[in-house]
């Protein structure tokens, strides 16, 4: 071997390191882009959530009864929107006004509470993890915009109501939540029952519509009153 030729013994590790880095970058890009490719399929396929998958993988109980939106009492999606995302029908997946207010009240993005739209919560449930972090929020924003665009309001709401966690023991979706709490289908829910289910959503492990305490009952009463005032929501959920 001449003095000017590179030694394979030294060049091989550099080549391998470059290949490893390239492979890692490609894998990361695929993982980041995959939700955008999959999301349009959810116009016709009812997805599962990451918490559901995690419970299945760890051998925990999962109950979910897929239910179309037109088989639920209209008061349920109306009340959930009134309680979770009042501007659901007018924004494009992110409520910038609520987001700015929530950011002002937080020390940093990872500690931000509130300002999360139904599209953001759906993006988190379908593709991301549950704990708060700057990385999750950064990934969540564009995904929320994409879901709102490709799914539309009605389908987005239908998916959210079918994947949200609605009970302390693996109950996912409004139908499983309603049957556990009231022993009835979502089609038969009263306004008060719909409000109690909506009031559970921030933490179904601590809030129980089956045995509501005074605090939960008071919050549900507020949500029930809001739902009466926002019947215009029904128009954005109508079939096109």
KEKE-3310 file (N, C-alpha, C; in steps of 0.2 Angstrom, whole numbers, plus 5000, padded with zeros to 4 digits):
npx = (5004:5003:5010:5001:4988:4973:4970:4961:4958:4956:4947:4935:4928:4923:4915:4905:4900:4895:4885:4876:4872:4865:4855:4848:4843:4835:4826:4820:4814:4805:4796:4792:4784:4775:4762:4756:4754:4746:4735:4724:4718:4710:4698:4690:4693:4691:4702:4714:4720:4736:4737:4728:4734:4746:4740:4735:4747:4753:4745:4734:4717:4706:4692:4682:4669:4665:4657:4646:4644:4631:4624:4624:4618:4614:4616:4628:4641:4639:4640:4652:4661:4657:4662:4676:4682:4677:4678:4678:4672:4676:4689:4705:4710:4719:4717:4722:4720:4716:4728:4738:4734:4735:4749:4754:4751:4759:4775:4784:4783:4782:4775:4763:4746:4729:4721:4721:4715:4702:4706:4720:4721:4716:4726:4737:4732:4731:4744:4754:4763:4757:4762:4767:4777:4790:4794:4783:4772:4777:4777:4763:4756:4757:4751:4738:4733:4734:4725:4713:4711:4712:4702:4690:4677:4666:4670:4682:4677:4670:4680:4687:4678:4677:4690:4695:4699:4688:4686:4691:4696:4702:4692:4687:4682:4666:4655:4658:4661:4648:4640:4647:4646:4632:4624:4619:4616:4625:4616:4605:4607:4604:4604:4610:4617:4626:4633:4640:4648:4656:4663:4671:4682:4695:4702:4699:4702:4701:4689:4672:4658:4649:4648:4647:4655:4652:4660:4662:4649:4645:4654:4649:4636:4639:4644:4633:4624:4631:4631:4617:4617:4625:4620:4622:4633:4629:4627:4640:4644:4635:4631:4638)
npy = (4994:5011:5026:5037:5032:5029:5021:5006:5001:5013:5020:5013:5013:5026:5026:5017:5024:5036:5029:5025:5036:5042:5032:5034:5047:5046:5036:5044:5054:5047:5042:5055:5059:5049:5050:5060:5054:5043:5049:5054:5042:5039:5045:5035:5024:5019:5024:5018:5023:5029:5027:5016:5007:5005:5000:4988:4981:4980:4971:4976:4980:4985:4993:4997:5003:5005:5019:5027:5045:5049:5040:5044:5054:5070:5080:5076:5078:5092:5097:5092:5100:5113:5112:5109:5115:5129:5136:5127:5126:5136:5139:5132:5121:5125:5136:5151:5162:5157:5150:5159:5165:5155:5153:5164:5163:5153:5146:5140:5132:5118:5117:5122:5124:5122:5129:5119:5112:5102:5096:5096:5088:5076:5073:5071:5060:5050:5049:5053:5055:5055:5063:5080:5090:5101:5096:5087:5096:5104:5095:5092:5104:5106:5094:5095:5105:5098:5087:5093:5099:5088:5079:5085:5094:5086:5072:5073:5076:5064:5054:5059:5057:5044:5039:5045:5044:5037:5033:5025:5012:5007:5011:5017:5030:5037:5029:5017:5024:5030:5018:5012:5022:5026:5015:5015:5018:5030:5036:5038:5047:5060:5078:5082:5070:5070:5081:5077:5067:5075:5083:5074:5072:5079:5071:5056:5047:5052:5059:5055:5051:5042:5042:5056:5069:5084:5095:5090:5089:5102:5108:5101:5106:5119:5116:5110:5121:5130:5122:5123:5136:5136:5130:5132:5125:5112:5114:5114:5101:5094:5082:5082)
npz = (5000:4996:5002:5000:5000:5009:5024:5026:5038:5046:5039:5038:5051:5051:5039:5043:5055:5048:5040:5050:5056:5045:5043:5056:5054:5043:5048:5059:5051:5044:5054:5059:5048:5046:5053:5045:5033:5037:5043:5033:5030:5041:5038:5034:5042:5058:5071:5083:5099:5106:5120:5121:5114:5121:5133:5129:5125:5137:5143:5150:5154:5141:5134:5121:5112:5096:5089:5078:5075:5072:5079:5092:5105:5100:5110:5117:5109:5107:5120:5124:5115:5120:5132:5131:5120:5114:5102:5092:5080:5072:5072:5065:5069:5079:5092:5092:5101:5114:5115:5116:5128:5137:5136:5142:5155:5159:5164:5155:5139:5141:5153:5150:5153:5148:5133:5124:5110:5103:5091:5094:5105:5100:5091:5100:5106:5096:5090:5098:5114:5132:5142:5147:5137:5129:5116:5113:5112:5101:5091:5091:5087:5072:5068:5073:5065:5053:5054:5056:5044:5034:5039:5043:5052:5057:5056:5063:5076:5078:5079:5090:5100:5101:5104:5116:5133:5145:5157:5173:5171:5159:5150:5135:5123:5121:5121:5129:5140:5144:5146:5156:5166:5167:5163:5150:5132:5122:5114:5121:5131:5143:5144:5156:5160:5149:5151:5163:5158:5150:5159:5165:5157:5158:5168:5169:5179:5191:5191:5192:5183:5187:5201:5205:5214:5224:5218:5204:5200:5200:5190:5179:5179:5174:5161:5155:5155:5146:5134:5131:5126:5115:5103:5089:5086:5081:5068:5062:5063:5055:5043:5027)
capx = (5000:5007:5009:4995:4982:4970:4970:4954:4957:4954:4941:4929:4923:4920:4910:4900:4897:4891:4879:4872:4869:4861:4850:4845:4840:4830:4821:4817:4810:4799:4792:4788:4780:4770:4756:4753:4752:4741:4729:4719:4715:4705:4692:4685:4695:4691:4709:4715:4724:4742:4735:4724:4739:4750:4737:4735:4754:4755:4741:4729:4710:4703:4685:4680:4663:4665:4650:4646:4642:4624:4621:4625:4613:4617:4619:4635:4646:4638:4642:4660:4663:4656:4667:4683:4684:4671:4679:4680:4669:4678:4697:4708:4714:4723:4714:4727:4718:4717:4735:4742:4732:4738:4756:4755:4750:4764:4782:4787:4778:4780:4771:4757:4739:4723:4722:4722:4709:4700:4711:4727:4720:4715:4733:4740:4729:4732:4751:4760:4763:4753:4765:4768:4784:4790:4794:4776:4768:4779:4774:4756:4753:4756:4747:4732:4731:4733:4719:4707:4711:4710:4697:4684:4675:4662:4674:4687:4674:4668:4686:4689:4673:4678:4696:4696:4699:4682:4685:4697:4699:4702:4686:4689:4676:4660:4650:4660:4660:4641:4638:4650:4643:4624:4621:4614:4620:4626:4610:4600:4610:4601:4609:4614:4622:4631:4638:4644:4654:4661:4666:4676:4687:4702:4705:4694:4704:4699:4682:4668:4651:4644:4648:4649:4655:4649:4664:4660:4642:4645:4657:4644:4630:4641:4644:4626:4621:4635:4628:4611:4618:4629:4617:4625:4638:4626:4628:4647:4644:4630:4633:4639)
capy = (5000:5017:5031:5041:5028:5029:5014:5004:5000:5019:5023:5009:5015:5032:5025:5015:5030:5040:5025:5024:5043:5043:5028:5037:5053:5043:5033:5049:5058:5042:5043:5061:5060:5044:5052:5064:5049:5039:5053:5054:5035:5039:5047:5029:5019:5021:5023:5017:5028:5027:5024:5010:5002:5004:4995:4981:4978:4978:4966:4979:4980:4990:4993:5002:5001:5011:5022:5033:5051:5050:5036:5047:5060:5077:5084:5074:5082:5099:5098:5091:5105:5118:5112:5108:5119:5133:5139:5122:5126:5142:5139:5127:5116:5128:5142:5155:5167:5153:5147:5165:5166:5149:5154:5170:5160:5147:5148:5138:5128:5112:5118:5126:5121:5125:5131:5114:5111:5095:5093:5095:5082:5070:5072:5068:5053:5046:5049:5056:5053:5059:5068:5087:5092:5105:5092:5085:5102:5106:5090:5092:5109:5105:5088:5097:5108:5093:5083:5098:5100:5082:5075:5089:5094:5080:5066:5074:5075:5057:5051:5061:5054:5036:5037:5049:5040:5039:5029:5023:5005:5006:5013:5022:5031:5039:5023:5013:5028:5030:5012:5011:5027:5026:5009:5016:5020:5037:5038:5039:5052:5066:5084:5081:5065:5072:5086:5074:5064:5080:5085:5069:5072:5081:5066:5051:5042:5056:5062:5049:5053:5037:5044:5063:5073:5091:5099:5088:5091:5110:5109:5098:5111:5125:5114:5109:5128:5132:5118:5126:5143:5135:5125:5133:5120:5107:5115:5112:5094:5091:5078:5087)
capz = (5000:4995:5008:4999:5001:5015:5027:5027:5045:5049:5035:5039:5056:5049:5035:5047:5058:5043:5039:5056:5057:5040:5045:5061:5052:5039:5053:5062:5046:5043:5060:5059:5042:5045:5055:5040:5028:5039:5045:5028:5030:5046:5036:5033:5047:5065:5073:5090:5102:5109:5127:5120:5112:5127:5138:5126:5125:5144:5146:5154:5151:5136:5132:5117:5107:5091:5088:5074:5078:5071:5084:5099:5106:5098:5116:5119:5105:5108:5127:5124:5112:5124:5138:5129:5114:5112:5095:5088:5073:5068:5071:5060:5073:5085:5095:5094:5107:5120:5116:5119:5135:5141:5136:5146:5162:5160:5164:5148:5134:5143:5158:5148:5154:5144:5126:5120:5106:5102:5086:5097:5110:5095:5088:5105:5108:5090:5088:5103:5121:5136:5147:5144:5135:5123:5110:5111:5110:5095:5086:5091:5083:5065:5067:5074:5059:5047:5056:5055:5036:5030:5042:5043:5059:5059:5057:5069:5082:5079:5081:5097:5105:5101:5107:5122:5139:5148:5163:5176:5170:5152:5146:5129:5119:5124:5122:5134:5146:5145:5148:5163:5171:5167:5161:5144:5127:5121:5110:5126:5136:5144:5144:5163:5159:5144:5155:5168:5155:5148:5165:5167:5152:5160:5171:5171:5184:5197:5190:5190:5182:5190:5208:5205:5220:5223:5213:5197:5198:5199:5184:5174:5178:5170:5155:5153:5153:5140:5129:5128:5123:5108:5098:5083:5085:5078:5060:5059:5064:5051:5037:5021)
cpx = (5004:5005:5003:4989:4979:4970:4963:4953:4954:4947:4934:4925:4920:4914:4904:4896:4892:4884:4874:4868:4864:4854:4845:4840:4834:4824:4817:4812:4804:4794:4788:4783:4774:4763:4752:4751:4746:4734:4723:4715:4709:4699:4687:4687:4695:4698:4708:4720:4731:4741:4732:4730:4744:4747:4736:4742:4756:4750:4735:4722:4709:4696:4684:4674:4663:4658:4650:4643:4634:4620:4622:4620:4617:4620:4626:4640:4645:4641:4650:4663:4663:4661:4674:4686:4679:4672:4680:4677:4672:4686:4699:4712:4718:4719:4720:4726:4719:4724:4739:4740:4735:4746:4758:4755:4755:4771:4786:4781:4777:4776:4764:4750:4734:4726:4723:4715:4708:4704:4718:4726:4719:4722:4737:4738:4731:4739:4756:4759:4759:4756:4767:4776:4784:4790:4787:4772:4771:4777:4766:4753:4752:4751:4740:4729:4729:4727:4713:4706:4708:4704:4690:4682:4671:4666:4679:4684:4672:4674:4687:4684:4674:4685:4698:4695:4693:4681:4691:4700:4699:4696:4688:4683:4670:4655:4652:4659:4653:4638:4641:4646:4636:4621:4617:4619:4620:4620:4605:4602:4605:4606:4613:4619:4628:4636:4642:4650:4659:4665:4672:4682:4694:4706:4700:4696:4702:4692:4678:4661:4647:4643:4650:4649:4652:4653:4662:4653:4641:4648:4652:4638:4632:4641:4637:4623:4625:4632:4622:4612:4622:4626:4619:4630:4636:4627:4635:4648:4639:4634:4633:4637)
cpy = (5006:5022:5035:5038:5028:5022:5012:5003:5007:5022:5019:5011:5022:5031:5022:5020:5034:5036:5025:5031:5044:5039:5031:5043:5051:5040:5039:5053:5053:5043:5049:5062:5055:5046:5056:5060:5045:5043:5053:5047:5035:5043:5041:5024:5022:5019:5021:5022:5025:5024:5017:5005:5000:4999:4988:4978:4976:4974:4969:4979:4986:4988:4999:5000:5007:5013:5028:5039:5051:5045:5038:5053:5066:5081:5082:5078:5089:5101:5097:5097:5112:5118:5112:5113:5123:5135:5133:5123:5132:5142:5133:5122:5118:5135:5147:5160:5163:5151:5153:5166:5161:5150:5159:5168:5155:5150:5146:5134:5121:5112:5121:5122:5125:5127:5126:5112:5104:5092:5092:5088:5076:5068:5069:5061:5048:5044:5050:5053:5057:5064:5075:5088:5097:5102:5090:5090:5104:5101:5091:5098:5108:5099:5090:5101:5103:5089:5087:5098:5093:5078:5079:5089:5088:5074:5067:5073:5068:5053:5052:5057:5047:5034:5040:5044:5042:5035:5027:5016:5003:5007:5018:5023:5033:5033:5019:5017:5029:5024:5010:5016:5027:5020:5010:5018:5027:5040:5041:5044:5058:5072:5084:5076:5066:5077:5083:5070:5069:5082:5080:5069:5074:5075:5061:5046:5046:5058:5056:5051:5048:5039:5051:5066:5080:5095:5096:5089:5098:5111:5107:5103:5117:5122:5113:5116:5131:5128:5121:5132:5142:5130:5126:5128:5114:5108:5113:5104:5090:5087:5083:5083)
cpz = (5000:5001:5007:5000:5008:5018:5028:5034:5049:5045:5037:5045:5054:5044:5039:5051:5054:5041:5044:5057:5051:5041:5050:5059:5047:5043:5056:5057:5045:5048:5061:5054:5042:5047:5049:5034:5030:5040:5040:5028:5036:5044:5035:5038:5054:5069:5081:5093:5105:5116:5126:5118:5117:5132:5135:5126:5132:5147:5150:5150:5146:5134:5128:5112:5102:5089:5084:5077:5077:5076:5091:5099:5104:5104:5118:5115:5107:5115:5127:5121:5117:5130:5136:5124:5111:5105:5090:5081:5069:5068:5066:5063:5079:5086:5097:5100:5113:5121:5119:5126:5140:5142:5141:5154:5164:5160:5158:5145:5137:5149:5157:5149:5150:5137:5121:5116:5105:5096:5089:5102:5106:5093:5093:5106:5102:5089:5093:5110:5126:5140:5143:5142:5129:5117:5108:5109:5103:5089:5085:5087:5076:5064:5068:5068:5053:5048:5054:5047:5033:5033:5042:5050:5061:5061:5063:5076:5084:5082:5088:5102:5106:5103:5114:5128:5143:5154:5166:5175:5163:5148:5141:5125:5123:5126:5128:5141:5148:5148:5155:5168:5172:5165:5154:5138:5126:5118:5115:5132:5137:5144:5151:5162:5154:5147:5160:5164:5152:5153:5167:5163:5154:5164:5174:5176:5191:5197:5188:5189:5185:5198:5208:5212:5219:5218:5206:5195:5197:5192:5178:5173:5173:5163:5152:5151:5147:5134:5126:5124:5116:5104:5091:5081:5081:5070:5058:5060:5059:5045:5031:5015)
residu = (UNK:UNK:UNK:UNK:UNK:UNK:UNK:UNK:UNK:UNK:UNK:UNK:UNK:UNK:UNK:UNK:UNK:UNK:UNK:UNK:UNK:UNK:UNK:UNK:UNK:UNK:UNK:UNK:UNK:UNK:UNK:UNK:UNK:UNK:UNK:UNK:UNK:UNK:UNK:UNK:UNK:UNK:UNK:UNK:UNK:UNK:UNK:UNK:UNK:UNK:UNK:UNK:UNK:UNK:UNK:UNK:UNK:UNK:UNK:UNK:UNK:UNK:UNK:UNK:UNK:UNK:UNK:UNK:UNK:UNK:UNK:UNK:UNK:UNK:UNK:UNK:UNK:UNK:UNK:UNK:UNK:UNK:UNK:UNK:UNK:UNK:UNK:UNK:UNK:UNK:UNK:UNK:UNK:UNK:UNK:UNK:UNK:UNK:UNK:UNK:UNK:UNK:UNK:UNK:UNK:UNK:UNK:UNK:UNK:UNK:UNK:UNK:UNK:UNK:UNK:UNK:UNK:UNK:UNK:UNK:UNK:UNK:UNK:UNK:UNK:UNK:UNK:UNK:UNK:UNK:UNK:UNK:UNK:UNK:UNK:UNK:UNK:UNK:UNK:UNK:UNK:UNK:UNK:UNK:UNK:UNK:UNK:UNK:UNK:UNK:UNK:UNK:UNK:UNK:UNK:UNK:UNK:UNK:UNK:UNK:UNK:UNK:UNK:UNK:UNK:UNK:UNK:UNK:UNK:UNK:UNK:UNK:UNK:UNK:UNK:UNK:UNK:UNK:UNK:UNK:UNK:UNK:UNK:UNK:UNK:UNK:UNK:UNK:UNK:UNK:UNK:UNK:UNK:UNK:UNK:UNK:UNK:UNK:UNK:UNK:UNK:UNK:UNK:UNK:UNK:UNK:UNK:UNK:UNK:UNK:UNK:UNK:UNK:UNK:UNK:UNK:UNK:UNK:UNK:UNK:UNK:UNK:UNK:UNK:UNK:UNK:UNK:UNK:UNK:UNK:UNK:UNK:UNK:UNK:UNK:UNK:UNK:UNK:UNK:UNK)
# end
